[in-house]
Amino acid sequence: MKMGIQICKFFLFFFNFLFLIVGLGLTCLGTYVQVMATFSGFYPIGQKTSPFSTGLTMLIIAGFLTMLLAVVSNHGACMHKTSVLNVVRKILITDASYLFVYHNDL
């Protein structure tokens, strides 16, 4: 029984680590493109309401939230905090249901 719990903990840690890497990649990509666009004149970033600037900001925020969720979930898995894992589960279910209901509006 103890080995099964260890295997589940390992897989949870592994996939949360992958989410951490993906979130870091999204944040770095969004920041890099925004900095390059600002300093190299690649795109007129002076308009704060432009779709390009808004998209990059959303990419950075999505990457940061993915990293935050992965770190919190890893903490819950490694420290055996079921309350933390329940909060993460509820956040993921809420996000999935929101995307399912409003997928045409996005």
DAFEN-V36373 format. One record per residue. N is the residue number from 0. SS is DSSP state (H for helix, E for strand, L for the rest). PSI is psi as a letter, one per 20 degrees, with the letter a starting at -180 (NA if undefined). OMEGA is omega in degrees with one decimal (none if undefined). Layout:
N;SS;PSI;OMEGA  N;SS;PSI;OMEGA
//
This chain:
0;L;h;-178.7  1;H;h;179.7  2;H;h;178.4  3;H;h;177.5  4;H;h;178.9  5;H;h;178.8  6;H;g;177.5  7;H;g;178.5  8;H;g;178.7  9;H;g;-179.8  10;H;h;177.1  11;H;g;177.9  12;H;g;-177.9  13;H;g;-178.0  14;H;h;174.6  15;H;h;175.1  16;H;h;175.9  17;H;g;176.8  18;H;h;177.3  19;H;g;178.8  20;H;g;178.6  21;H;g;178.3  22;H;g;176.8  23;H;g;177.9  24;H;g;178.2  25;H;g;179.9  26;H;g;179.9  27;H;g;179.6  28;H;g;179.3  29;H;g;179.4  30;H;g;-179.7  31;H;g;-179.0  32;H;h;-179.9  33;H;h;178.1  34;H;g;179.6  35;H;h;178.8  36;H;h;-178.7  37;H;g;-173.1  38;H;h;-177.7  39;H;i;-179.2  40;L;k;-179.5  41;L;h;-179.3  42;L;p;179.8  43;L;n;-173.1  44;L;j;-178.4  45;L;h;178.2  46;L;o;-177.2  47;L;i;-178.5  48;L;j;-178.2  49;L;q;179.4  50;H;h;179.3  51;H;g;-179.4  52;H;h;178.8  53;H;g;178.7  54;H;g;178.2  55;H;h;177.9  56;H;g;178.2  57;H;h;177.4  58;H;g;179.0  59;H;g;179.8  60;H;g;178.7  61;H;g;177.3  62;H;g;179.2  63;H;g;179.1  64;H;h;176.5  65;H;g;177.2  66;H;g;-179.5  67;H;g;178.8  68;H;h;179.0  69;H;g;-180.0  70;H;g;179.2  71;H;g;179.7  72;H;h;175.9  73;H;h;177.2  74;H;g;178.9  75;H;h;-179.2  76;H;g;-176.2  77;H;h;-177.5  78;L;j;179.3  79;L;l;179.1  80;L;n;-178.1  81;H;h;178.8  82;H;h;177.8  83;H;g;179.5  84;H;h;176.0  85;H;h;176.9  86;H;g;178.7  87;H;g;178.8  88;H;g;-179.7  89;H;h;176.7  90;H;g;-180.0  91;H;g;178.5  92;H;g;178.3  93;H;g;178.2  94;H;g;-179.2  95;H;g;-180.0  96;H;h;176.6  97;H;g;179.1  98;H;h;178.9  99;H;g;-177.4  100;H;g;-173.2  101;L;k;-176.5  102;L;h;179.0  103;L;h;-177.8  104;L;i;-176.2  105;L;NA;none
//
